[in-house]
Amino acid sequence: AAQRLYERVVELQPDRPTVWCELGRLRHTRQDIVGAKDMYERALDYDPACVTALNLMGLLSTHSGDRDAAEGFFQRAVRAAPDHHGLLCNYAGFLQSVRSDYDAAEHLYRQALLLQPDHVPSLCSYSTILVDVHEQVADGRAMLERALALRPDIEA
């Protein structure tokens, strides 16, 4: 149903990048990686600085194993929207888990948390750097407890 609605909107207004992004998300959830990539690329054809498409291409490229492409998409997205806390968290996660660049990841997590202090993914991920890299167990635990207080349904 959602896909038909988005396809209809694309017929009426093909120059709307957000609709292409939503079609890409739908395809991605159905494990259609090639189709998702095509939709995100179409969004970027209409708006080369579309933060949503750049962020999603970064995530998709990360999951596909194309690390250099992923980093390029994340960097372009951050240049376009340096105050987007979700994007900063995603790029930080890439730097932390893929590049093992903990200093850069920590910087981005801090930036994301300055923008959105209750951003649970940033709190959880940053806590792992505090514990595993800096051995600041008390600080990491406090951050994780804060995340759990905000979202009791998550698993620590």
JONORLIN-V273820 format. One record per backbone hydrogen bond with DSSP energy under -1.0 kcal/mol. NH is the residue of the N-H (numbers start at 1). CO is the residue of the C=O. If there is no record, write none. Layout:
nh->NH co->CO
nh->NH co->CO
//
This chain:
nh->5 co->1
nh->6 co->2
nh->7 co->3
nh->8 co->4
nh->9 co->5
nh->10 co->6
nh->11 co->7
nh->12 co->8
nh->13 co->9
nh->16 co->13
nh->20 co->16
nh->21 co->17
nh->22 co->18
nh->23 co->19
nh->24 co->20
nh->25 co->21
nh->26 co->22
nh->27 co->23
nh->28 co->24
nh->29 co->25
nh->30 co->26
nh->31 co->28
nh->32 co->27
nh->33 co->31
nh->36 co->32
nh->37 co->33
nh->38 co->34
nh->39 co->35
nh->40 co->36
nh->41 co->37
nh->42 co->38
nh->43 co->39
nh->44 co->40
nh->45 co->41
nh->46 co->42
nh->47 co->43
nh->50 co->47
nh->54 co->50
nh->55 co->51
nh->56 co->52
nh->57 co->53
nh->58 co->54
nh->59 co->55
nh->60 co->56
nh->61 co->57
nh->62 co->58
nh->63 co->59
nh->64 co->60
nh->65 co->62
nh->66 co->61
nh->67 co->65
nh->70 co->66
nh->71 co->67
nh->72 co->68
nh->73 co->69
nh->74 co->70
nh->75 co->71
nh->76 co->72
nh->77 co->73
nh->78 co->74
nh->79 co->75
nh->80 co->76
nh->81 co->77
nh->84 co->81
nh->88 co->84
nh->89 co->85
nh->90 co->86
nh->91 co->87
nh->92 co->88
nh->93 co->89
nh->94 co->90
nh->95 co->91
nh->96 co->92
nh->97 co->93
nh->98 co->94
nh->99 co->94
nh->101 co->95
nh->102 co->100
nh->105 co->101
nh->106 co->102
nh->107 co->103
nh->108 co->104
nh->109 co->105
nh->110 co->106
nh->111 co->107
nh->112 co->108
nh->113 co->109
nh->114 co->110
nh->115 co->111
nh->116 co->112
nh->119 co->116
nh->120 co->118
nh->123 co->119
nh->124 co->120
nh->125 co->121
nh->126 co->122
nh->127 co->123
nh->128 co->124
nh->129 co->125
nh->130 co->126
nh->131 co->127
nh->132 co->128
nh->133 co->129
nh->134 co->129
nh->136 co->130
nh->137 co->135
nh->140 co->136
nh->141 co->137
nh->142 co->138
nh->143 co->139
nh->144 co->140
nh->145 co->141
nh->146 co->142
nh->147 co->143
nh->148 co->144
nh->149 co->145
nh->150 co->146
nh->151 co->147
nh->154 co->151
//
